[in-house]
Amino acid sequence: MFKNYKARKQTGGAESDPLFKQQELQRRFSFLELCGIVLVPWLVCVMISYMFATQYHRTPLLVWLIVFAAAVTSCSQIRIEMPEDSWRSSVALGCLAAVLVSSFFGCIAYQEFYADYWSCHDSHTYANVMPSEAAAAYLDAGKVIFAEEARIDVSRAVGYKDSTVYCVAPVLDSAGGKTIQFWAAGKDCCGSRGSFSCDDAWDNKARGGIVISEAAVQPEYALAVRQAEAAYGVKSVAEPVFVRWVVDPEKVELNYWRLGNGVLVGVCIIFLALAATTAMAFNLNVKQYAERVGFV
């Protein structure tokens, strides 16, 4: 930033040119410029995080187009070789970092929490469901409240291991039935045979089910069902409904939202702190360098 000044100082031109010195001094960031360097990228981070939380489940393509446009715009404004554009370049670099960070953690938050939240929120809720009823009638369900007599048959639970243990247990009622329509499911919460402790399976008051969406149902669950059929002589419908067995489905749905928000709010706060620290440290280094070369 001060190469021009040092060269002109060696030739005696810097001290005799007040206008040159004034122009060089202006390249150091003022308080308002520092606020812009910190706040503009932070607002970009907040905006993209908000889109992943509220819009990605409906229009993922639009969200990615906005992310791409923001990244391209940021890159086009970076002019490292032109010191007079240092403020604009600093803002652009910050915005590019904000785009990358918020997109990365936005994807993680969506996959881990928001996808399940919106699947529950946008789907139907059914109450007083008998496990012996046809599962085909509840394929559009997000939450299911089973009848009082519904229970998990832990004695016929199976865990299919493929690095992760995929657990299933049939959901039955007193009427029974020739085929199993609903399966309680989970990961790493059962033994290979005859044990099942996923979610609230231990609670006798649990009668609720968070339906695992078709997109989230992994093929290993179907393989676990096939193992249960072979091991216990039971029969499952071709397209059963897999549920997380819980006491309060509404609370679980809200927790998905809270956890997703916690991730993205935390990312935005940390990004703001790091951006402010980086901007102040950079400006302090510039000032110290200017004093060392005799600029101020």
BALOBA-1460 file (C-alpha; in Angstrom, 3 decimals):
// residues 296
<rec num="1" residu="m" x="0.000" y="0.000" z="0.000"/>
<rec num="2" residu="f" x="2.909" y="2.319" z="0.756"/>
<rec num="3" residu="k" x="5.306" y="1.261" z="-2.014"/>
<rec num="4" residu="n" x="4.624" y="4.397" z="-4.019"/>
<rec num="5" residu="y" x="5.272" y="6.548" z="-0.979"/>
<rec num="6" residu="k" x="8.559" y="4.801" z="-0.138"/>
<rec num="7" residu="a" x="9.796" y="5.167" z="-3.706"/>
<rec num="8" residu="r" x="8.922" y="8.854" z="-3.820"/>
<rec num="9" residu="k" x="10.439" y="9.421" z="-0.375"/>
<rec num="10" residu="q" x="13.769" y="8.040" z="-1.585"/>
<rec num="11" residu="t" x="13.748" y="10.584" z="-4.399"/>
<rec num="12" residu="g" x="12.597" y="13.373" z="-2.119"/>
<rec num="13" residu="g" x="9.256" y="13.762" z="-3.870"/>
<rec num="14" residu="a" x="6.897" y="12.568" z="-1.129"/>
<rec num="15" residu="e" x="7.579" y="15.327" z="1.397"/>
<rec num="16" residu="s" x="7.240" y="17.997" z="-1.281"/>
<rec num="17" residu="d" x="3.905" y="16.694" z="-2.537"/>
<rec num="18" residu="p" x="1.161" y="17.207" z="0.115"/>
<rec num="19" residu="l" x="-1.537" y="16.067" z="-2.294"/>
<rec num="20" residu="f" x="0.234" y="12.717" z="-2.807"/>
<rec num="21" residu="k" x="0.543" y="12.217" z="0.935"/>
<rec num="22" residu="q" x="-3.119" y="13.066" z="1.454"/>
<rec num="23" residu="q" x="-4.160" y="10.555" z="-1.200"/>
<rec num="24" residu="e" x="-2.027" y="7.850" z="0.375"/>
<rec num="25" residu="l" x="-3.452" y="8.540" z="3.839"/>
<rec num="26" residu="q" x="-6.971" y="8.133" z="2.495"/>
<rec num="27" residu="r" x="-6.177" y="4.505" z="1.700"/>
<rec num="28" residu="r" x="-6.270" y="3.712" z="5.381"/>
<rec num="29" residu="f" x="-9.801" y="2.806" z="6.422"/>
<rec num="30" residu="s" x="-11.933" y="5.211" z="8.412"/>
<rec num="31" residu="f" x="-14.385" y="4.062" z="11.079"/>
<rec num="32" residu="l" x="-17.283" y="4.131" z="8.616"/>
<rec num="33" residu="e" x="-15.275" y="2.154" z="6.078"/>
<rec num="34" residu="l" x="-14.442" y="-0.438" z="8.715"/>
<rec num="35" residu="c" x="-18.152" y="-0.700" z="9.540"/>
<rec num="36" residu="g" x="-18.859" y="-1.352" z="5.858"/>
<rec num="37" residu="i" x="-16.138" y="-4.012" z="5.649"/>
<rec num="38" residu="v" x="-17.662" y="-5.810" z="8.629"/>
<rec num="39" residu="l" x="-21.399" y="-5.263" z="8.239"/>
<rec num="40" residu="v" x="-21.920" y="-5.720" z="4.493"/>
<rec num="41" residu="p" x="-20.469" y="-9.273" z="4.443"/>
<rec num="42" residu="w" x="-22.296" y="-10.066" z="7.684"/>
<rec num="43" residu="l" x="-25.608" y="-9.041" z="6.112"/>
<rec num="44" residu="v" x="-24.824" y="-11.313" z="3.153"/>
<rec num="45" residu="c" x="-24.182" y="-14.153" z="5.618"/>
<rec num="46" residu="v" x="-27.493" y="-13.476" z="7.377"/>
<rec num="47" residu="m" x="-29.430" y="-13.272" z="4.099"/>
<rec num="48" residu="i" x="-28.125" y="-16.569" z="2.717"/>
<rec num="49" residu="s" x="-28.614" y="-18.315" z="6.071"/>
<rec num="50" residu="y" x="-32.210" y="-17.081" z="6.139"/>
<rec num="51" residu="m" x="-32.829" y="-18.444" z="2.643"/>
<rec num="52" residu="f" x="-31.545" y="-21.889" z="3.583"/>
<rec num="53" residu="a" x="-33.781" y="-21.881" z="6.658"/>
<rec num="54" residu="t" x="-37.007" y="-20.663" z="5.048"/>
<rec num="55" residu="q" x="-36.849" y="-21.015" z="1.256"/>
<rec num="56" residu="y" x="-34.544" y="-23.887" z="0.353"/>
<rec num="57" residu="h" x="-37.188" y="-26.572" z="0.938"/>
<rec num="58" residu="r" x="-39.464" y="-24.931" z="-1.662"/>
<rec num="59" residu="t" x="-37.094" y="-23.471" z="-4.253"/>
<rec num="60" residu="p" x="-33.598" y="-24.940" z="-3.903"/>
<rec num="61" residu="l" x="-32.649" y="-23.949" z="-7.450"/>
<rec num="62" residu="l" x="-33.496" y="-20.294" z="-6.815"/>
<rec num="63" residu="v" x="-31.420" y="-20.292" z="-3.624"/>
<rec num="64" residu="w" x="-28.405" y="-21.725" z="-5.447"/>
<rec num="65" residu="l" x="-28.809" y="-19.178" z="-8.246"/>
<rec num="66" residu="i" x="-28.741" y="-16.357" z="-5.685"/>
<rec num="67" residu="v" x="-25.685" y="-17.887" z="-4.006"/>
<rec num="68" residu="f" x="-23.924" y="-18.201" z="-7.363"/>
<rec num="69" residu="a" x="-24.810" y="-14.619" z="-8.334"/>
<rec num="70" residu="a" x="-23.532" y="-13.311" z="-4.994"/>
<rec num="71" residu="a" x="-20.250" y="-15.207" z="-5.388"/>
<rec num="72" residu="v" x="-19.708" y="-13.992" z="-8.969"/>
<rec num="73" residu="t" x="-20.534" y="-10.387" z="-8.023"/>
<rec num="74" residu="s" x="-18.096" y="-10.530" z="-5.107"/>
<rec num="75" residu="c" x="-15.306" y="-11.928" z="-7.274"/>
<rec num="76" residu="s" x="-15.856" y="-9.261" z="-9.930"/>
<rec num="77" residu="q" x="-15.283" y="-6.495" z="-7.382"/>
<rec num="78" residu="i" x="-11.910" y="-7.726" z="-6.139"/>
<rec num="79" residu="r" x="-9.066" y="-5.497" z="-7.386"/>
<rec num="80" residu="i" x="-5.991" y="-6.518" z="-5.406"/>
<rec num="81" residu="e" x="-3.552" y="-4.834" z="-7.789"/>
<rec num="82" residu="m" x="-5.233" y="-1.416" z="-7.408"/>
<rec num="83" residu="p" x="-4.637" y="0.098" z="-3.914"/>
<rec num="84" residu="e" x="-7.151" y="2.866" z="-4.489"/>
<rec num="85" residu="d" x="-9.841" y="0.183" z="-4.595"/>
<rec num="86" residu="s" x="-8.689" y="-1.481" z="-1.378"/>
<rec num="87" residu="w" x="-11.907" y="-0.717" z="0.512"/>
<rec num="88" residu="r" x="-14.139" y="-2.131" z="-2.206"/>
<rec num="89" residu="s" x="-11.886" y="-5.166" z="-2.557"/>
<rec num="90" residu="s" x="-11.993" y="-5.754" z="1.195"/>
<rec num="91" residu="v" x="-15.784" y="-5.664" z="1.192"/>
<rec num="92" residu="a" x="-15.881" y="-8.006" z="-1.811"/>
<rec num="93" residu="l" x="-13.506" y="-10.491" z="-0.175"/>
<rec num="94" residu="g" x="-15.621" y="-10.429" z="2.968"/>
<rec num="95" residu="c" x="-18.789" y="-11.021" z="0.942"/>
<rec num="96" residu="l" x="-17.192" y="-13.949" z="-0.869"/>
<rec num="97" residu="a" x="-16.194" y="-15.477" z="2.463"/>
<rec num="98" residu="a" x="-19.740" y="-14.901" z="3.741"/>
<rec num="99" residu="v" x="-21.233" y="-16.657" z="0.717"/>
<rec num="100" residu="l" x="-18.977" y="-19.694" z="1.127"/>
<rec num="101" residu="v" x="-19.394" y="-19.995" z="4.895"/>
<rec num="102" residu="s" x="-23.173" y="-19.451" z="5.009"/>
<rec num="103" residu="s" x="-23.776" y="-21.812" z="2.065"/>
<rec num="104" residu="f" x="-21.676" y="-24.567" z="3.627"/>
<rec num="105" residu="f" x="-23.329" y="-24.387" z="7.036"/>
<rec num="106" residu="g" x="-26.726" y="-23.708" z="5.479"/>
<rec num="107" residu="c" x="-26.497" y="-27.049" z="3.667"/>
<rec num="108" residu="i" x="-25.491" y="-28.816" z="6.875"/>
<rec num="109" residu="a" x="-28.300" y="-27.213" z="8.890"/>
<rec num="110" residu="y" x="-30.835" y="-28.075" z="6.218"/>
<rec num="111" residu="q" x="-29.788" y="-31.706" z="5.885"/>
<rec num="112" residu="e" x="-29.616" y="-32.279" z="9.634"/>
<rec num="113" residu="f" x="-32.608" y="-30.262" z="10.874"/>
<rec num="114" residu="y" x="-34.609" y="-28.115" z="8.474"/>
<rec num="115" residu="a" x="-35.437" y="-30.918" z="6.039"/>
<rec num="116" residu="d" x="-37.112" y="-32.870" z="8.853"/>
<rec num="117" residu="y" x="-38.812" y="-29.760" z="10.194"/>
<rec num="118" residu="w" x="-40.365" y="-28.770" z="6.870"/>
<rec num="119" residu="s" x="-41.317" y="-32.369" z="6.131"/>
<rec num="120" residu="c" x="-43.341" y="-32.410" z="9.362"/>
<rec num="121" residu="h" x="-44.614" y="-28.859" z="9.045"/>
<rec num="122" residu="d" x="-45.877" y="-29.142" z="5.470"/>
<rec num="123" residu="s" x="-47.401" y="-32.618" z="5.798"/>
<rec num="124" residu="h" x="-50.633" y="-33.857" z="7.330"/>
<rec num="125" residu="t" x="-51.121" y="-34.854" z="10.945"/>
<rec num="126" residu="y" x="-53.307" y="-37.854" z="11.744"/>
<rec num="127" residu="a" x="-54.656" y="-38.762" z="15.177"/>
<rec num="128" residu="n" x="-56.044" y="-41.949" z="16.748"/>
<rec num="129" residu="v" x="-54.431" y="-44.121" z="14.092"/>
<rec num="130" residu="m" x="-54.621" y="-47.877" z="14.505"/>
<rec num="131" residu="p" x="-51.339" y="-49.598" z="13.525"/>
<rec num="132" residu="s" x="-53.356" y="-52.296" z="11.739"/>
<rec num="133" residu="e" x="-54.799" y="-49.724" z="9.320"/>
<rec num="134" residu="a" x="-53.417" y="-49.644" z="5.790"/>
<rec num="135" residu="a" x="-50.162" y="-47.667" z="5.623"/>
<rec num="136" residu="a" x="-51.071" y="-46.530" z="2.103"/>
<rec num="137" residu="a" x="-53.643" y="-44.156" z="3.632"/>
<rec num="138" residu="y" x="-50.897" y="-42.311" z="5.559"/>
<rec num="139" residu="l" x="-48.154" y="-41.906" z="2.997"/>
<rec num="140" residu="d" x="-48.717" y="-38.125" z="3.071"/>
<rec num="141" residu="a" x="-48.389" y="-37.936" z="6.867"/>
<rec num="142" residu="g" x="-45.799" y="-35.889" z="8.691"/>
<rec num="143" residu="k" x="-46.932" y="-36.710" z="12.220"/>
<rec num="144" residu="v" x="-49.036" y="-39.596" z="13.466"/>
<rec num="145" residu="i" x="-50.704" y="-39.997" z="16.858"/>
<rec num="146" residu="f" x="-51.497" y="-43.656" z="17.367"/>
<rec num="147" residu="a" x="-54.416" y="-45.066" z="19.340"/>
<rec num="148" residu="e" x="-53.962" y="-45.926" z="23.013"/>
<rec num="149" residu="e" x="-53.522" y="-49.644" z="22.354"/>
<rec num="150" residu="a" x="-50.607" y="-49.098" z="19.959"/>
<rec num="151" residu="r" x="-47.262" y="-50.457" z="21.086"/>
<rec num="152" residu="i" x="-43.823" y="-51.384" z="19.793"/>
<rec num="153" residu="d" x="-43.084" y="-55.094" z="19.659"/>
<rec num="154" residu="v" x="-39.501" y="-54.914" z="20.931"/>
<rec num="155" residu="s" x="-39.201" y="-58.715" z="20.927"/>
<rec num="156" residu="r" x="-39.271" y="-58.641" z="17.112"/>
<rec num="157" residu="a" x="-36.913" y="-55.715" z="16.605"/>
<rec num="158" residu="v" x="-33.958" y="-56.061" z="14.263"/>
<rec num="159" residu="g" x="-30.766" y="-54.082" z="13.763"/>
<rec num="160" residu="y" x="-29.147" y="-54.162" z="10.338"/>
<rec num="161" residu="k" x="-25.502" y="-53.135" z="10.549"/>
<rec num="162" residu="d" x="-23.719" y="-51.353" z="7.715"/>
<rec num="163" residu="s" x="-21.189" y="-49.170" z="9.584"/>
<rec num="164" residu="t" x="-24.352" y="-47.665" z="11.145"/>
<rec num="165" residu="v" x="-26.942" y="-49.884" z="12.823"/>
<rec num="166" residu="y" x="-30.359" y="-49.362" z="11.223"/>
<rec num="167" residu="c" x="-33.038" y="-50.344" z="13.700"/>
<rec num="168" residu="v" x="-36.671" y="-51.315" z="13.079"/>
<rec num="169" residu="a" x="-39.432" y="-52.663" z="15.298"/>
<rec num="170" residu="p" x="-43.052" y="-53.389" z="14.315"/>
<rec num="171" residu="v" x="-45.833" y="-51.129" z="15.612"/>
<rec num="172" residu="l" x="-48.819" y="-53.261" z="16.606"/>
<rec num="173" residu="d" x="-52.173" y="-52.987" z="18.334"/>
<rec num="174" residu="s" x="-54.386" y="-55.415" z="20.225"/>
<rec num="175" residu="a" x="-56.209" y="-56.395" z="17.044"/>
<rec num="176" residu="g" x="-53.015" y="-57.528" z="15.400"/>
<rec num="177" residu="g" x="-53.008" y="-58.064" z="11.671"/>
<rec num="178" residu="k" x="-51.665" y="-60.316" z="8.991"/>
<rec num="179" residu="t" x="-49.183" y="-57.726" z="7.782"/>
<rec num="180" residu="i" x="-47.212" y="-54.994" z="9.520"/>
<rec num="181" residu="q" x="-48.063" y="-51.516" z="8.248"/>
<rec num="182" residu="f" x="-45.911" y="-49.308" z="10.506"/>
<rec num="183" residu="w" x="-42.356" y="-49.702" z="11.726"/>
<rec num="184" residu="a" x="-40.600" y="-47.690" z="14.420"/>
<rec num="185" residu="a" x="-37.117" y="-46.856" z="13.197"/>
<rec num="186" residu="g" x="-33.857" y="-45.279" z="14.318"/>
<rec num="187" residu="k" x="-30.089" y="-45.500" z="14.076"/>
<rec num="188" residu="d" x="-27.557" y="-46.981" z="16.483"/>
<rec num="189" residu="c" x="-30.168" y="-47.611" z="19.167"/>
<rec num="190" residu="c" x="-30.753" y="-51.355" z="19.172"/>
<rec num="191" residu="g" x="-29.062" y="-54.728" z="19.187"/>
<rec num="192" residu="s" x="-29.020" y="-57.195" z="16.356"/>
<rec num="193" residu="r" x="-32.154" y="-58.930" z="17.675"/>
<rec num="194" residu="g" x="-34.851" y="-58.326" z="20.290"/>
<rec num="195" residu="s" x="-33.878" y="-54.883" z="21.621"/>
<rec num="196" residu="f" x="-34.995" y="-51.383" z="20.649"/>
<rec num="197" residu="s" x="-34.331" y="-48.134" z="22.570"/>
<rec num="198" residu="c" x="-34.665" y="-45.497" z="19.831"/>
<rec num="199" residu="d" x="-36.093" y="-42.080" z="20.777"/>
<rec num="200" residu="d" x="-38.871" y="-42.591" z="23.383"/>
<rec num="201" residu="a" x="-39.330" y="-46.345" z="22.979"/>
<rec num="202" residu="w" x="-38.576" y="-46.722" z="26.698"/>
<rec num="203" residu="d" x="-41.538" y="-44.464" z="27.657"/>
<rec num="204" residu="n" x="-44.866" y="-46.275" z="28.043"/>
<rec num="205" residu="k" x="-46.681" y="-42.994" z="27.371"/>
<rec num="206" residu="a" x="-45.229" y="-42.666" z="23.889"/>
<rec num="207" residu="r" x="-47.837" y="-43.006" z="21.138"/>
<rec num="208" residu="g" x="-46.592" y="-40.449" z="18.628"/>
<rec num="209" residu="g" x="-44.719" y="-40.911" z="15.414"/>
<rec num="210" residu="i" x="-42.605" y="-38.524" z="13.376"/>
<rec num="211" residu="v" x="-42.880" y="-39.966" z="9.883"/>
<rec num="212" residu="i" x="-39.529" y="-40.459" z="8.190"/>
<rec num="213" residu="s" x="-40.103" y="-38.935" z="4.771"/>
<rec num="214" residu="e" x="-39.719" y="-41.049" z="1.663"/>
<rec num="215" residu="a" x="-36.652" y="-39.034" z="0.666"/>
<rec num="216" residu="a" x="-35.028" y="-39.718" z="4.046"/>
<rec num="217" residu="v" x="-35.881" y="-43.427" z="4.234"/>
<rec num="218" residu="q" x="-32.634" y="-45.215" z="3.576"/>
<rec num="219" residu="p" x="-32.562" y="-48.621" z="1.846"/>
<rec num="220" residu="e" x="-30.969" y="-50.142" z="4.930"/>
<rec num="221" residu="y" x="-34.310" y="-49.788" z="6.756"/>
<rec num="222" residu="a" x="-35.944" y="-51.972" z="4.098"/>
<rec num="223" residu="l" x="-33.144" y="-54.510" z="4.496"/>
<rec num="224" residu="a" x="-33.733" y="-54.544" z="8.255"/>
<rec num="225" residu="v" x="-37.434" y="-55.211" z="7.608"/>
<rec num="226" residu="r" x="-36.516" y="-58.119" z="5.317"/>
<rec num="227" residu="q" x="-34.340" y="-59.530" z="8.101"/>
<rec num="228" residu="a" x="-37.196" y="-59.225" z="10.586"/>
<rec num="229" residu="e" x="-39.524" y="-61.030" z="8.201"/>
<rec num="230" residu="a" x="-37.033" y="-63.868" z="7.834"/>
<rec num="231" residu="a" x="-36.121" y="-64.062" z="11.520"/>
<rec num="232" residu="y" x="-39.600" y="-63.854" z="13.060"/>
<rec num="233" residu="g" x="-41.893" y="-65.079" z="10.319"/>
<rec num="234" residu="v" x="-43.723" y="-61.768" z="10.093"/>
<rec num="235" residu="k" x="-44.893" y="-60.077" z="6.920"/>
<rec num="236" residu="s" x="-44.626" y="-56.383" z="6.025"/>
<rec num="237" residu="v" x="-46.419" y="-54.437" z="3.338"/>
<rec num="238" residu="a" x="-44.303" y="-53.429" z="0.364"/>
<rec num="239" residu="e" x="-44.396" y="-49.737" z="1.332"/>
<rec num="240" residu="p" x="-44.642" y="-49.459" z="5.123"/>
<rec num="241" residu="v" x="-44.531" y="-46.173" z="7.011"/>
<rec num="242" residu="f" x="-41.386" y="-45.688" z="9.106"/>
<rec num="243" residu="v" x="-41.723" y="-43.447" z="12.152"/>
<rec num="244" residu="r" x="-39.620" y="-42.109" z="14.985"/>
<rec num="245" residu="w" x="-41.446" y="-43.264" z="18.116"/>
<rec num="246" residu="v" x="-41.853" y="-40.220" z="20.412"/>
<rec num="247" residu="v" x="-44.049" y="-38.879" z="23.195"/>
<rec num="248" residu="d" x="-44.727" y="-35.455" z="21.661"/>
<rec num="249" residu="p" x="-44.327" y="-35.086" z="17.877"/>
<rec num="250" residu="e" x="-45.047" y="-31.340" z="18.037"/>
<rec num="251" residu="k" x="-42.139" y="-30.824" z="20.411"/>
<rec num="252" residu="v" x="-39.793" y="-32.843" z="18.217"/>
<rec num="253" residu="e" x="-40.827" y="-30.773" z="15.191"/>
<rec num="254" residu="l" x="-40.143" y="-27.535" z="17.086"/>
<rec num="255" residu="n" x="-36.765" y="-28.866" z="18.221"/>
<rec num="256" residu="y" x="-35.756" y="-29.410" z="14.588"/>
<rec num="257" residu="w" x="-36.460" y="-25.720" z="13.949"/>
<rec num="258" residu="r" x="-34.635" y="-24.554" z="17.064"/>
<rec num="259" residu="l" x="-31.547" y="-26.659" z="16.381"/>
<rec num="260" residu="g" x="-31.330" y="-25.487" z="12.778"/>
<rec num="261" residu="n" x="-31.692" y="-21.881" z="13.881"/>
<rec num="262" residu="g" x="-29.085" y="-22.437" z="16.569"/>
<rec num="263" residu="v" x="-26.542" y="-23.583" z="13.980"/>
<rec num="264" residu="l" x="-27.104" y="-20.671" z="11.603"/>
<rec num="265" residu="v" x="-27.411" y="-17.977" z="14.289"/>
<rec num="266" residu="g" x="-24.189" y="-19.258" z="15.813"/>
<rec num="267" residu="v" x="-22.474" y="-19.131" z="12.419"/>
<rec num="268" residu="c" x="-23.630" y="-15.543" z="11.851"/>
<rec num="269" residu="i" x="-22.448" y="-14.414" z="15.284"/>
<rec num="270" residu="i" x="-19.045" y="-16.076" z="14.881"/>
<rec num="271" residu="f" x="-18.677" y="-14.641" z="11.369"/>
<rec num="272" residu="l" x="-19.442" y="-11.132" z="12.666"/>
<rec num="273" residu="a" x="-16.858" y="-11.475" z="15.436"/>
<rec num="274" residu="l" x="-14.178" y="-12.825" z="13.082"/>
<rec num="275" residu="a" x="-14.906" y="-10.151" z="10.448"/>
<rec num="276" residu="a" x="-14.623" y="-7.369" z="13.025"/>
<rec num="277" residu="t" x="-11.424" y="-8.811" z="14.482"/>
<rec num="278" residu="t" x="-9.846" y="-9.268" z="11.049"/>
<rec num="279" residu="a" x="-10.737" y="-5.746" z="9.891"/>
<rec num="280" residu="m" x="-9.379" y="-4.105" z="13.039"/>
<rec num="281" residu="a" x="-6.215" y="-6.190" z="13.005"/>
<rec num="282" residu="f" x="-5.599" y="-5.333" z="9.344"/>
<rec num="283" residu="n" x="-6.115" y="-1.628" z="9.933"/>
<rec num="284" residu="l" x="-3.819" y="-1.699" z="12.966"/>
<rec num="285" residu="n" x="-1.086" y="-3.423" z="10.961"/>
<rec num="286" residu="v" x="-1.419" y="-0.812" z="8.217"/>
<rec num="287" residu="k" x="-1.022" y="1.980" z="10.754"/>
<rec num="288" residu="q" x="2.024" y="0.364" z="12.370"/>
<rec num="289" residu="y" x="3.625" y="-0.168" z="8.964"/>
<rec num="290" residu="a" x="3.000" y="3.470" z="8.048"/>
<rec num="291" residu="e" x="4.692" y="4.609" z="11.234"/>
<rec num="292" residu="r" x="7.651" y="2.298" z="10.639"/>
<rec num="293" residu="v" x="8.337" y="3.674" z="7.168"/>
<rec num="294" residu="g" x="7.948" y="7.220" z="8.394"/>
<rec num="295" residu="f" x="4.643" y="7.875" z="6.670"/>
<rec num="296" residu="v" x="2.949" y="9.266" z="9.785"/>
